[in-house]
């Protein structure tokens, strides 16, 4: 067999090993239409390239692709190569400090070895796409990796944390999950000092270490929902509850998850049914059916700012609380009316 044929067979062997956990030599030989001896030789070729192919004897044994001491060459099909290149393009402007340059280096290597037809497709996507990047805090990649390992290994983590008020203290936590929202990373963890669940911004951490203290995982809230509630309401002076006359899915298309929580309204929730005396409805559309209403909960320090963003939604809304938000909405209405009147006067 030619060298080219051997290379193709070795790549085919690698693809088979990635497809399922364990293969016997006979199964691989049948798939490749070669002898068991050829399979053993090809396995050694993969090992020489850096692929950690483990072999176990006995019933249930066979060849298995495992983790090694260095990263071997990756085998990507066309769709995977294009997806990887596009993802690297986006990552070049990411939120993890230092990864932008690394992403560009990997993208350059990938572009160099791509077939011309794939290179053309990737460049077409790049040419047709711009990335609008909002300013955000970068996260130390070592912090990200340390906390990820602590979550995986269920060991306590310790770090120096600076609060929004500027107070810095050492915190010891039992980490559960990291959540990325917009251009910030958060850690949901059990704070051992406060004996309660807490959310921490990774960009406010320093001196992050994973201890050797293992902990038994506790029952915990859903990390995504918990972090979203923490970042949309808890840190702020005011918390707004608004009934929106549209489905939660439609409203979520207009509201970033880091700005507000949007949940379907059910009959069991307070304030459902006829409009309450406290509720004030904006807009002139027809009232939606029960299944087409949702609750929007958002926080802010400026009620005028909250009223402006609620008014920008293309749906009818009712302000449920706080009452002061209705006053802010009335002020906004007077300002808009004045702007419209001034425009009419000039014509």
N, C-alpha and C positions, 0 to 999 in steps of 0.2 A: 504494500500500500504506500502511496506517495505521502510526503510530509504534509501536503495540504489536506489529504484525506484523514490523516491522523489528527491534525488540528481540529478539523470539523467534528470528528468523533469525540475528542476530549471536551469540546464545547457542548456537545450533545449530552455527554455524561454529566457535566456540571449542571446543565438545565434539568436533568432528571433528579439529581441530588437535591436541587432546590424545590422540586415539586412536592416531595413528601419526606417525612422524617427518616425512614430506614428502608434500604433496599438490600436484598441478598445479592451475592455475586451472580447467581444464576438468573435472577430477574433482570439485572442490568445487562448481562450477556445476551439475553433474549431480546431486550429492547434495542440493543445496538447491533445485533446480529454478528456477534463475535464470540470468542471463547472466554472462559473464566480467566485464563492467563492474560488475555489482552485487557480485560477489565482491571486486573491488578496492576498492569503496566500503566494504564491510563490514570488510575488513581494516584500512582507515584508521580506522574507528570503534573497532576493538579497540586499535589503537596509541594512539589518543587516550585510552583508558581505562587505558593503562599496560601492555598486553600486548605483549611484544616479538616481533612477527611478522616474520620475516626472509624476504626473497624473493631467489631465485637464478635466473639465466637459464641457458638451454642445456639439453642433454640431461641428464636426471637432476635438473634444477632444479625449483623450485616454492616453495610457502610452507611455512615451518617455524616452530614456536613455540619460542623460545629464552629465554635468561636476560636479564633487563633490569637497569636501575639502581634500580628500586624494586619493591615487592611489589604487584601489581595485585589487584583483587578476585578472590576464589576462587569457582569454580563447583562446588558440591557437590550430589550427589543426596541423597535422603532418608537412605539408610543411612550415607553418608559424614558427613552432618551430625550424625546421632545419635552415631556413633562418635567424631567429633571432640569433641563436647560432653562425652561421658562421659570421654574421655581427659583433657580439660582439667580436669574435676572432680577426677580423681585427681592430676594434675600440680600442683594448687594446694597439695598437701602434699608436694611432691617433695623430692629431695635436692640439686638445683642451686640455689644461693643466688640469691634474687631472682626465680626463675621462678614461685613461688607467686602473688605479686601480679600478675605479667604474665599468668599463666594465668587468673586471675579476671577481669582486664580483657577479655581476648579472649572469655572465656565470656559476659560481660555483653553484648558487642557481638553475638556470635552469637545469643544468646537474643533480642535486640531485633529482629532481622530474620527470625527463624524463623517459618514459618507456624504458626498456633495448634495445629494437629494434631501437628506435630513437637515444638513446645515442651512440649506436654502429655506426650508420650512420654518426653522427656528428663527432665522433672521427676519423672515417675513412677519412673524409674530412680534418680534422686538421692534421692527420699524413701525408697525401699526399700533403700538401700545405705548402709552406714557403712564407713569406711576405718580399719582398725587400723594405726596407724603406729608402728613401733618407733623409738626414738631412734637417730640416726645422724649422722655428720659431713656437713656441707654442703660442696659443691664450688663454687668460684668459677666462674661461667659463662664468664669470659674464659679461664680455664685449660682448661676443657672445649673451647672453640672453637679455641684455639691448638693444642692437641694433636691435635684432629680434623683440622685443616688440615695439620699436620705429617705425620700418618699418610697422608693423601690425597696430598700432594705429595712424599712420600719425602724429606723434609729432616730434618736432625738438630734435636733440641730440647735446650734447656739450662734447668735449673731448680735452685733450692735445695731440698734434700730433708732432712727431719728423720726420723731412724730411730726405732724404737720405744724405743731407749735414750736418745733425746734428742740424739743427735749430728746436727749440721747440716753438710752439705757440698754443693758444687755438682756436679751430675751432667750429663754430656753423653750423650745416647742416640740411637739410631736407632729411632724408635717404629714399632710394627707395628699394634697394635689396642688399643682400650679395651674393658674388660669391666665391666659393672655387675652386682653381686651384692648382694642384699638392699638395704641403704641405704648402700653404698659403691661407689666407682668405682676401677678399677685400670687401670694402663697396663702392657702387656707390651712390652718394648723390649730392644734390644741395648745393654748398658752399655759404652761405648767405653773407659772407664777400667779396668774389670774384665775386659773381653773375654769377656763371658758374658751369657746371657739373665737378665733381672731383672724383677721385678714391683714396681710403685710405686703407693702409694695417692695419689690425686689430692688428697685433703684435707691431705696432709703436704707438698705442693709450694708454693713461693712463687717469685716472679720468673720465671715461665715464659715463655720466648721461643722462637720458631721461627727457626732460623738460615737462611742461604742455602746451606748446605753440603748438596748432594744426595748421596744414598747409593744404592748398588745393593742392592735387597732381598736378604737372605740367606734360605737355607732355614731355616725356623723351625718349632718345635712348634705344635700346635694351640693358639691363644690361650686358648680357653675351658678346655681341659683343663689347660693350664699354670698359668693363674691359679687354677683350683680346687685343684690340688695345692699351690700356694704358700700359699693362705690356709687350707687345711684341715689341713696337716701340717707344712710346713717351719718356720713361726715358733714351734712349740711344743716343749716339753721332751720330751714323750712322743708317740709315734705308735702308734696302736692298729690292728691288723689283725684283723678279725672275720669269720668265715664266718656268713652269715645264710641260713637255710633257707627262702628265698622268692626269687622272681624279682627281678632288679634293678629292673624297672619298679614292682613293688609296694612294694619298700623305699623307692624314691625318692619315693613319695607321702608318706612319713613323715619323710624326712630332707631338710632344706634343702640346696641345693647348696653353700652357703658353710660348712656344718657338716661335711660328709664327702663323700668320693668313693665312689660305688657302681658297681661294674662286675660284669658276669656272670662267673661262675667257669667256667673251661674245664679240660679234662683236662691241658693243658700247664702250668697254674699249680701252684706248690708247695702242698702241703697238701690236695690234692683226693683224694677217694676215701674210704678208711676213716678214722675219726677218729684223729688222731695222739695220741701220749702227751701232747703239750703242750696239745692242744685240750680245752677244757672246755665242755660243752654246757649251755645253760640252757633251761628249758621242758620240757614233756612231750609235745610233738607228734611225729608221725611224721617220720622223715627224708625230706627232699624228694628228687625225682629230680635228676640232674646239671644239667639245664637249669633247675631251679627253685632253684638256689643262687647266691649272689653274695658278693662280697667287699666289705666296708665298711672304708674307711681313713679315720681321723679323728685329729686331733691335739688336745692339750690339756696344760695345765700341772698339772692336778689329776686324778689317776687315779680318785679317788672320784667326781668329776663325770662322767668318761667312763663309768664303770661304771653310774652312775645312768641316763644317757641310753641306753645300750645295753639296759639292763633294761626301759626304757620301750617298746621296740619290741614290737609284737604278734607276734613271730616267734621261733622257736627260734634260738639263736645259739651259736657256739663261739668262744671267745677264742683266737686263734692266737698273738698276741704284743702286748705284752711280758708275761713271766710275772708281773710285779708287778700287772698289771691283774686277773689271776685272784684275787690276794690282796685287791684292792679289792672285787671282786665278792663274795668270801666275807664281807668285813666288812659289805657292804650286805645280804647275805642274813641275817646274824645280827641286824642292826638291824631288818629287816622282821619276822623271826620274833619278836623281842622285842616289837615293836609289836602283832603279832597275839596273842601270849600275854597281854599286858596287857589287851587288849580282851576276851579270853575270861574273864579273872579278874574283870572288872567285871560280867559278866552272870550 
